[in-house]
Amino acid sequence: MRKAPASTEAGAFACRLWCILPIGDYSVNAQLTLDDLALLPPPARRAAINADGNKMLLQDKAAHDWYRFVLSYPPHLVRDYVSRFGLNGSHQVLDPFSGTGTTLVECKKLGIPSIGTEANPMAHLAGLTKVDWCPDPCGLVTHAERVAGTALTQLQADRVSENPVLCLEDKQAYPLRRLPPECEPLLLSNSISPLPLHKTLVLLDALHQHHDERYARHELLALAKVLVFRVSNLKFGPEVGVGSVKVDAPVITEWLTAVRAIADDLPALQSLPQTPATVHHADARQLRYLFDPQSIDAVITSPPYPNEKDYTRTTRLESVLLGFVRSKADLQALKRGLLRSNTRGIYKGDDDDTWVAEHSEIQGIAAAIEKRRIELGKTSGFERLYARVTKLYFGGMARHLAEIRPLLRPNARLAYVVGDQMSYLRVMIRTGQLLADIAERLGYEIIGIDLFRTRLATATGEQLREEVVVLRWPGERL
Ligand SMILES: C[S@@+](CC[C@H](N)C(=O)[O-])C[C@H]1O[C@@H](n2cnc3c(N)ncnc32)[C@H](O)[C@@H]1O
């Protein structure tokens, strides 16, 4: 495999990095070329590269902040590729792994039509809602206040106080509500305490009782957000886990605050020119029939990485509480629709690996992982699958890249944000380089690979690169 260059297209693609630069008491996100960086003293250079260029700027929060997860990339990254690809309102952008909809929201703000696909129903709801700026803000708040009133009355009847301090003095007259038995084991243990869970279930009942199609999605998304960040015991670092357990937390009032924040954003968003944006609940490896041939001018996206993370855990709490995942069978169906990027999501009959059967470097990496496993005497079922998941991951990406070719207009530009990984017995997987190589074999032209940021692998001290693979689709060769 030849090493792909840092992207340089007609001078516009000098390799640039997102950096955070301290300016007085403030810091700003800035794009620097390698030449700019060389001018900084070494400590400032290191700090600039590794400071979190992933942070969202304050001025970007409208709609983006309605719900995000740790996997989201920042809106300014989308703006950068929109500008480098020279996109405007006459173009159409696709995000095939749209997650919480960062690409779609940013394109809509910029007046560029966009479409997405997302296989996780919770993330799909987030994307769909964040590009829906139609609800009347006053109507939304009035409706939410009515729902909150019903929920608070019910809590009073249950002798459960919304205010956690008061709740300690309360004596509950009724047993607390719980999830159905088949749902409980789906949650990370202790991810939500019994009292906040009771309040959440009461609020969900009130939402159901007052269901209004105009506001339902925005109200649910606000609940998903407060569940994760205010109500639950979850912590992200970046893996999702359970942190210190809070016995109680306000739910209804937090939710109302989140709904009001959405309503506050709406007037400014509604004043922007109307631009179409939508997301399909679909698999990025099978989307050919969703869109017209040669209708896509650009792709800006971030697929999963081969890193042993179970992506369904990140959204598990809100997926279960909002009813997207109610049983083990639902969870399995969800995982089957995802790109294979961890051993917990591999099934009999998976065959995406056939797409890279001839790719000697990927086969070599899989063989190195298996050799290391045997040398280390690792025998668990998961460890035995490390080599296989690596092949399935790149095979799935090959399948996706092949699938979208008929949808792309000749000369379409594509940006894929991916990260190097060493999760499988510390064998280095240069994801960006391999993806670029797969794309080239499928007829894409590699424009370059930009460094987004680096991350230190704590176990090995290696620098892992998070990169943007930039491609061009020249059109079908006759
Ligand atoms: C890294 S995240 C994308 C984050 C997104 N850029 C954002 O800002 O929120 C990758 C997403 O791909 C989704 N995904 C995984 N496999 C998929 C597939 N086969 N088809 C569609 N989406 C998939 C995951 O559910 C996840 O939401």
The ligand as an ORCA input file, in Angstrom:
! r2SCAN-3c Opt
* xyz 0 1
  C     -18.737      8.204     14.697
  S     -20.452      8.144     14.725
  C     -20.933      9.519     13.734
  C     -21.036     10.768     14.529
  C     -21.563     11.952     13.757
  N     -20.573     12.459     12.822
  C     -21.973     13.057     14.714
  O     -21.387     14.135     14.669
  O     -22.842     12.816     15.560
  C     -20.776      6.803     13.668
  C     -22.249      6.518     13.507
  O     -22.389      5.507     12.513
  C     -23.541      4.748     12.848
  N     -23.464      3.492     12.093
  C     -22.715      2.402     12.333
  N     -22.891      1.487     11.384
  C     -23.781      2.011     10.497
  C     -24.347      1.539      9.283
  N     -24.048      0.336      8.782
  N     -25.203      2.353      8.621
  C     -25.522      3.573      9.111
  N     -25.032      4.058     10.265
  C     -24.157      3.293     10.944
  C     -23.445      4.608     14.350
  O     -24.703      4.284     14.911
  C     -22.946      6.002     14.743
  O     -24.027      6.831     15.066
*
